[in-house]
Amino acid sequence: MSTLVRISDDALARACGADELAAAFEQAGASVERTSSWGMHWLEPLVEIEGMGFGPATLEDVDSILDKSSDKSIGTIAEHPFIAGQQRLTFARAGKTRPLSMEDYEATGGWAGLKRARQIGSAAILDELIQSGLRGRGGAGFPAGIKWKTVAGAQGARKYVVCNADEGDSGTFADRALMEGDPFQLVEGMAIAAEAVGAQKGYVYLRSEYPDAIAKMQAACRLAASIIAPFEIEVRVGAGAYVCGEETSLLNSLEGKRGEVRAKPPLPALQGLFGCPTVVNNVLTLAAVPHILSEGGAALYESLGVDRSKGTMPIQLAGNIRHGGLYEVAFGITLGELVHDIGGGTASGRPVKAVQVGGTPGAYHPVGDFDLPFC
């Protein structure tokens, strides 16, 4: 019986040589399974055999990895400090499942939130979302439940759910990682939103720079069509204009117009896509919903975090940092912990002078701010 080797097919892993590495393992007689990424980007391409990790692996490491004599071993992946210290809800399947395997998704609790949402109905869905304290993960932090409740109560011939997947800020990659690694979770979150507000159609608005994410989302929408019916989801590809990350510009683009910001009011929740009530949320917001709607999920989500920042946040560590990657943890962790304890300090070994938080529209924080909680 051949050795089962698991290697990520995430775009970052592929850019680091994961495809060539997978082919080399197959040539050596191993069975290769392409999975989502664990999020430890500094170790890509990361090879997993029976739970043990080896990385960053090269073609020259194939034989030594197969006979387990490689000096690239990091031990059991799940016990690695970078993974063991996380509180993964949105990225609970990261590294563990095949992105487009319906079997894997269902075996790890997939569709449980949607099934329960259909049982309890719109009003109860909205109540649980409000109870959870989920706020928009796109930066503004508006309560998702309040937005959905507004759309649910609005009058309109049709209603829409739009996922803003136009991830354009420098150093950001969590949306891409979710869509490439766990696309059914986003589909499920959008379907639950449709149940809550009475929407018939949904759109995922992606930028053209994400070809792998586009392909994965299109395939996931096709494979899940019968499960989410009568709700339908269509993937639309933008041309990469940064302004289309703003919700009203995105809606204009979806309508075939120039991507320009609309004046408010009216709010998209009342008059959004094609003048109809529309839920507009980003990837991480919608992907958090299936967990919240599963049995007991809202109470658990609300118990995490600090003050008004409830739940967990997938934090993207990028730039001159030793351990770059995706780290999901409850709100309240400090910048110092993220940079030094988790990120391992700078990759160059030079002292940290400042950290940019929140991408291009965010802020720079000097070392004196490193005791600030992330919330």
N, C-alpha and C positions, 0 to 999 in steps of 0.2 A: 504494500500500500504506500503510495507516494506521500511525501510530506506536504501538508497544506500551508501555503505561504500567503499571508494577507498583506497587500500593498495598496495604499490609497490611490484613487484616481482623481483626487482634487487637483485643480489647475496648478497650484503651487508645487505640489509633489511632482506633477508631470513636467513642469518647467525645470525641476531639479534632476530629472532623469528617471522618474518612476516607470515610464513605459518601457524603456530599454532594459531596466532592471527586471521588470516582470517577465519580459521575453527571455532574459538570460536564465531566470529560475525555471521557466518552462523547459528551456533547452537542456537544463541540468536534470530534468525528470520530475520536478516538483509540480504540484497542482497550485495554481495561483488564483486567488480570489481578490477582486478589486473592491475596496471598501471606501467609506468616507474617511476623512482625516481625523486623527486624534487632536489636532490643533497644536502639536509641538513642532512648529515650523523649522526651528533650528536643527532638527534631527531628520528632516526630509532629505532623500526618500527614507522613510521608516519602514522596516520590515518586521512583521509579527509572525511568530511561530509558536503555537501553543501558549499564547499569552505573553511570551517573552519578546522584547523589542530589541532591534539592532539598527543603529543609525548614527550619523547619516551613512547609508550604505552605498557602495560603488560596485561596478561590475566585477572588480577584483575580489570583492568580499563574498561572492556567491557561495563558493565551496566551503569556506570557513564558517559561514552562517548556517549552512545546511548540516555541518557536523558539530555545530554549537561550540566551536573553538575560537570564534571571532572575538577580537578585542573591542568590537563596536557594541557589545551587549550593554543594555541599560537596565537589565533585570525585568521583572514583571511590570508591564506598562501601567496597569491599573494601580500599582503601588508606588509609581514614580511620584515624587513630591509635587510636581507640576499638575498631575492629574488628581492625586489623592486629596489635595487641598481644595479642590473645586466643589461647587454646589451646582451641578449641572441639571437644569430642567429643560431649557430650550435646546441645549446641545447634549441631551442625555444619550442619544444614539451615536454621537461622534466617535468614529473609529471602530464601531461595533457592528454596523450593518452595511449591506450593499445598497447604495442610494436608490436604485430603481427596482428593488425586490419588494413586491407586495407581501410576499411571505415573511420577510424579515420585519417589515413595518408592522404587520398585524401581530407578529410574535412578541413585539416589544411594546404593546399597548396602543398601536396605531388604530385610529378610527373610534376608540372608546369615547373620546370627548364628543365627537359628532353624533354617535349613537345616543349618548345621554342627552345631548342638546335637543335632539329630535323628540325625546321622551318628555322632557320637562317644559318645552315650549319657550317662546320668545321672552315673556316677562321674567321667567326664572333665569334664563340665560343672562339677561341684562342685570338682574339683581346680583348674580354670582360674580359677574365681571366687575361690577361696581364694588362689591365686597372685597374682591381680591386686591384692589388698589392699583391695578395695572395702569400705567401711564404710557403715553406714546414714547417709543424708543428712538424717535427721529431727532430729538433735541428739545422740542417745545415742552414735552412732558405733560400734555393735556390728558386728563382722565379718559381712557378708551371707552369705559362704560357710559359716560355722559355723552360722548360723541355718538355712540351707537344708539343710545336712547333717543337722541334728537332725530336721527335718521328714521328710526322705527316709528316715531310719532308724526313725521312729516307726510304731507300729502303729495302724491306723484303717481303718474301712470306707470312708471317703472322706477326701480331703484337699483343701484349698482354698488359693488364692492371693488375698490381699486387698491392694489398693492403697489406702493411706491418702492420699487427695487432699483431706483436710479442712484446707485451708490457711487458718489462722485468725489467725496472728500479724500484728500491724500492720506495714505496710510490705513485706510479702512478696508476691511475684507470680510466682516462677519456675515453680511447679507449674502455675499457670493458663496461663502463656506456653507451656509445653511441651504441655499438653493442647490448647490452641487452635491451636498452630502446627505440632506434629508428633505428632498423636495415635497414628499407627500405630507409632511408636517405643515408646510405653508399652505398647501391645497386644503388640508383639513381645517386650518384656522380660518381661511376665507369662506369655506362652506358653513362653518359655525356662524360667522358674521352674517352670512346670507340668511340663515335660519332666524337669527335674532332680529334683523331689520326688514325681512321680506324682500330681499333682492333676488333678481332672476339671472343676473349676468355679472361676471367678474373679470377684471383685467389685471395682469401682472405686467407692469411697465419696467422693462429692463434696458440697460444701455448696451449698444452693439459691441462694446469692448469685452463683454462677458460671453463668448461663444459657448463655453462649456455649460454655464448656468442656463443659457437660453435653451440648449438642447435638452438638458435634464428637466427643466420646467415643462417644456413642450411634451416630452415623453410622459412625465408624471400626470399632467392634465389629461392626456389621452388614456392612460392606464386606469385612472381613477374616475373616468367620466360616468360610469354606471353607478358608482358609489355615491357621488355627490349630486347626481341628477335629482330633480330637474334643473338645479343650478349648473351653470356652465362657466368655465374659465378659459379665457383666451390670453395668450402671451403676445404682447406688443413690444417691438424693439425701437428704442429711440436712437437718435443720432449722436448722443453724447454731450448735448448742451448742458452745462452745469446748472443753468437756471431752471431746467426741467426737474430738478430735485425739489423745487418748491411746488406744493400741491396744486395750485391753480394753473401754473405754467404747464405742469404735467397733464392736467385735464385738457388744456388747450391743445397740446400736442396729440393727445389721444383722439381729439375731435378733428385732427388734420389741419389745425391752425398753427400759426407761429407760436412758439413757446414763450409767451409773455405773461407776466403776473397780472392776475385780475384784481380789480378793486373789491374790497370786502366792506360791508355786506353786499350781496348775500353770501352766506357761508356755504361751502360745498355740501355740508350736511343737509342744507335746505334746497339749494340749487347748484348742483355740481356738474357731473358729466351729462352733456346734452340737456342741461337745465333741470335734471332730475336729482332727487336726494341721493347722496353718495357718501359711503364710508371710504375715507382715504387714510390708510395706515401703512407704516413701513413694514419691512420683512420681519424684523425682530418682534414687533408688537403682535402681529398676526400669528407668528409661530409660537408665541407664549400661550395663546388661547387654548389649544387642545389640552394641555396639562391642567389649566385652570378649570376647564369644564369636565375633567374626569372626576370620579368620585372622591370628594374631600380635597380636591385640588385648590379651590378658591381659598379655603382656610389656611392651607399650607403656604400658599403664595403670600397671603397677607401677613403671615407670621414672620416672614423673612424681610430683611431690610431695616431701614431707619426712617423715622418721621413719616413724611409723605412719600418717600421713595421705597416702595414695596417690591418684594420679589428679588429676582436676580438680574444681573446685567452681564452680557458677554462683552468682555473688555479686550480690545485689540492692542497688543503690544508690538510696536513696529519702530523702525528706525535704528539708531545706534544702541541696540539693547542685546545683551548676550542671549537671552532666552526669548526670542520673539515668537508670538503665537497667539492663540485664542484662550482666554481664561475667563470662565463664567463663575461668578461668586455673588453672594448677596450684597446689596448696597451697604456701605459702611466701612469698607476696607480703605486704608489710607494710600495716598500716592507713594509714600515712602515704602510701604509694604509691596506695592505693585512693582516699583522700579528695582528695589534692592533684593527683597526676599524672594519674589517670584520671578522677576525679570533677570536677576543676577547681575544688575549693574550694566555698564556700557560694554558693548562688544569690543571697543577699542582699548578698554582699560583706563581711559581718562575719566576724571571726575565729572559727575553730572552737574550741569549748570542750570538747566531748565528743562521742563517737560511740556509739550503741547498736548492739551486735552481738548477733545471735541472736534478734531479736524481743522480744516481751514477757517471756519467761522468761530472756532473756539478761542482758548486763551493760553498764554504761556505762564507756567508756574515755576518760580525759582525754588531752590532747595529749601528755603525758609517756609515754603507752603507744604512741605512733604508730610506734615502731620494732619493735613486736611482730609476728612473722610470723603470717599467717592460716593456722592449721592445727588 
